[in-house]
Amino acid sequence: MVKKINVTFDDEFLESIDAMAKQSGMSRSAFLAMAVNTYANQMASMQMLRDLPELLQQIEELNDKVDDSKA
């Protein structure tokens, strides 16, 4: 489902957005959707990187348990 929303930007920022959208061959709406999606993906990737040390520790602990059960 696609929803229409309203957002407010100052004139200078909106001109910048329009210029980037035009340069990319996109509509303003498509450009903003792509930009927000890209940002959300980057934030999710950063969270995964922050979680990685804990996940690696858990894997190491499981490997130790497997090794101990084999002994």
C-alpha positions in Angstrom: 0.0 0.0 0.0 1.2 3.5 -0.8 0.3 6.4 1.4 0.6 10.1 0.6 2.2 12.2 3.4 3.1 15.9 3.9 6.5 17.0 4.9 7.9 20.5 5.4 11.4 21.6 4.2 12.9 25.0 3.9 13.2 26.4 0.4 16.9 26.0 0.1 16.8 22.4 1.2 13.9 21.6 -1.1 15.8 23.1 -4.0 18.8 20.9 -3.2 16.5 17.8 -3.0 14.9 18.8 -6.4 18.4 19.2 -8.0 19.5 15.8 -6.7 16.3 14.1 -7.8 16.6 15.7 -11.3 20.2 14.7 -11.6 19.2 11.1 -10.7 16.3 11.1 -13.1 13.8 10.6 -10.4 10.7 12.5 -9.2 11.0 14.3 -5.9 8.8 11.6 -4.3 10.8 8.7 -5.6 14.1 10.4 -4.6 12.9 11.0 -1.1 11.6 7.4 -0.8 14.9 6.1 -2.0 16.9 8.3 0.3 14.8 7.3 3.4 15.1 3.6 2.4 18.8 3.9 2.0 19.1 5.6 5.4 17.0 2.9 7.1 19.1 0.2 5.5 22.3 1.9 6.7 20.9 2.2 10.2 20.0 -1.5 10.2 23.5 -2.4 9.0 25.1 -0.3 11.7 22.9 -2.1 14.3 24.0 -5.4 13.0 27.6 -4.4 13.3 27.1 -3.2 16.9 25.5 -6.6 17.6 28.2 -8.6 16.0 30.7 -8.9 18.9 27.9 -10.3 21.1 26.9 -12.8 18.4 30.4 -13.9 17.9 30.8 -14.4 21.6 27.7 -16.6 21.7 29.0 -18.6 18.7 32.3 -19.1 20.6 30.4 -20.2 23.7 28.4 -22.7 21.7 31.5 -24.1 20.0 33.1 -24.5 23.5 30.0 -26.5 24.7 30.2 -28.7 21.6 33.9 -29.3 22.1 33.3 -30.1 25.8 30.5 -32.6 24.9 32.9 -34.4 22.5 35.6 -34.8 25.2 
